[in-house]
């Protein structure tokens, strides 16, 4: 009977060891699960923080880019306005110069026409005088 009680004690000790090991395994599994959840929670928070920082950084970069683009547009608009003004001034100067040249040419042509008419009148007068002389010789 001592063997039976030894076996019973051994079985009972084995069951106690198995129960203790099962308890320790459950305890370790619970601890690992807790650690995993804690790490996952930290990782999720870290990822959210990184996303938020990235979005803020992108907004800052976008804002800076828009400001730079606005400055560039303004400077080019100023240059375009300056060039348009310069073009209008050149155009008005060219028109004035052209008008001056045209009026000078017109005056010159009128003077040449007047001189030509005067020469024609002198020629006609000389021809009339010659005609009168020839007529007086014949009569």
C-alpha positions as CSV (number, residue, x, y, z in Angstrom):
1,X,0.0,0.0,0.0
2,X,2.8,2.2,0.5
3,X,3.4,2.0,-3.2
4,X,-0.1,3.1,-3.9
5,X,0.2,6.0,-1.5
6,X,3.6,6.8,-3.0
7,X,2.0,6.8,-6.5
8,X,-0.9,8.8,-5.2
9,X,1.6,11.3,-3.7
10,X,3.6,11.3,-6.8
11,X,0.5,11.8,-8.9
12,X,-0.7,14.5,-6.6
13,X,2.8,16.1,-6.7
14,X,2.8,15.8,-10.5
15,X,-0.7,17.4,-10.6
16,X,0.5,20.2,-8.3
17,X,3.5,20.8,-10.5
18,X,1.4,20.7,-13.6
19,X,-1.1,23.1,-12.1
20,X,1.7,25.4,-10.9
21,X,3.3,25.3,-14.4
22,X,-0.1,25.9,-16.0
23,X,-0.7,28.8,-13.6
24,X,2.8,30.2,-14.3
25,X,2.2,29.8,-18.1
26,X,-1.1,31.6,-17.8
27,X,0.6,34.3,-15.7
28,X,3.4,34.6,-18.3
29,X,0.9,34.7,-21.1
30,X,-1.1,37.4,-19.4
31,X,2.1,39.3,-18.7
32,X,3.2,38.9,-22.4
33,X,-0.3,40.0,-23.6
34,X,-0.1,43.0,-21.3
35,X,3.3,43.9,-22.6
36,X,2.2,43.4,-26.2
37,X,-0.8,45.7,-25.6
38,X,1.3,48.3,-23.9
39,X,3.9,48.3,-26.7
40,X,1.1,48.3,-29.3
41,X,-0.5,51.3,-27.6
42,X,2.8,53.1,-27.4
43,X,3.5,52.3,-31.1
44,X,0.0,53.5,-32.1
45,X,0.5,56.7,-30.2
46,X,4.0,57.2,-31.7
47,X,2.6,56.6,-35.2
48,X,-0.2,59.1,-34.6
49,X,2.3,61.6,-33.3
50,X,4.5,61.1,-36.3
51,X,1.5,61.4,-38.6
52,X,0.5,64.6,-36.9
53,X,4.0,66.0,-37.0
54,X,4.2,65.1,-40.7
55,X,0.9,66.8,-41.4
56,X,2.0,69.9,-39.6
57,X,5.3,69.9,-41.4
58,X,3.5,69.5,-44.8
59,X,1.2,72.4,-43.9
60,X,4.2,74.6,-43.0
61,X,5.9,73.7,-46.2
62,X,2.8,74.2,-48.2
63,X,2.2,77.6,-46.5
64,X,5.8,78.7,-47.2
65,X,5.6,77.5,-50.8
66,X,2.4,79.5,-51.3
67,X,4.0,82.6,-49.8
68,X,7.0,82.2,-52.1
69,X,4.7,81.6,-55.1
70,X,2.8,84.7,-54.2
71,X,6.0,86.8,-53.9
72,X,7.2,85.5,-57.2
73,X,3.8,86.2,-58.9
74,X,3.8,89.7,-57.4
75,X,7.3,90.4,-58.6
76,X,6.6,89.1,-62.1
77,X,3.3,91.1,-62.2
78,X,5.3,94.2,-61.3
79,X,7.8,93.4,-64.0
80,X,5.0,92.8,-66.5
81,X,3.4,96.1,-65.5
82,X,6.8,97.9,-65.9
83,X,7.3,96.3,-69.3
84,X,3.8,97.3,-70.4
85,X,4.4,100.9,-69.3
86,X,7.7,100.9,-71.1
87,X,6.1,99.4,-74.2
88,X,3.3,102.1,-74.1
89,X,6.0,104.8,-73.7
90,X,8.0,103.4,-76.6
91,X,4.9,103.1,-78.7
92,X,3.8,106.7,-78.0
93,X,7.3,107.9,-78.7
94,X,7.4,106.1,-82.0
95,X,4.0,107.5,-82.9
96,X,5.1,111.0,-82.1
97,X,8.3,110.5,-84.0
98,X,6.4,109.1,-87.0
99,X,3.9,112.0,-86.8
100,X,6.9,114.5,-86.7
101,X,8.5,112.8,-89.7
102,X,5.2,112.7,-91.6
103,X,4.6,116.4,-90.9
104,X,8.2,117.3,-91.9
105,X,7.8,115.3,-95.1
106,X,4.5,116.9,-95.8
107,X,6.0,120.4,-95.3
108,X,8.9,119.5,-97.5
109,X,6.6,118.2,-100.2
110,X,4.5,121.4,-100.0
111,X,7.6,123.5,-100.3
112,X,8.8,121.5,-103.3
113,X,5.3,121.8,-104.9
114,X,5.3,125.6,-104.3
115,X,8.8,125.8,-105.8
116,X,7.8,123.7,-108.8
117,X,4.7,125.9,-109.3
118,X,6.8,129.0,-109.1
119,X,9.2,127.6,-111.7
120,X,6.3,126.7,-113.9
121,X,4.9,130.2,-113.5
122,X,8.3,131.7,-114.4
123,X,8.6,129.4,-117.4
124,X,5.1,130.2,-118.5
125,X,5.8,133.9,-118.0
126,X,9.0,133.6,-120.1
127,X,7.2,131.6,-122.7
128,X,4.4,134.3,-122.8
129,X,7.0,137.0,-123.1
130,X,8.7,135.2,-125.9
131,X,5.4,134.7,-127.5
132,X,4.6,138.4,-127.2
133,X,8.0,139.3,-128.6
134,X,7.6,136.9,-131.6
135,X,4.1,138.2,-132.1
136,X,5.3,141.8,-132.0
137,X,7.9,141.0,-134.6
138,X,5.3,139.5,-136.8
139,X,2.9,142.4,-136.5
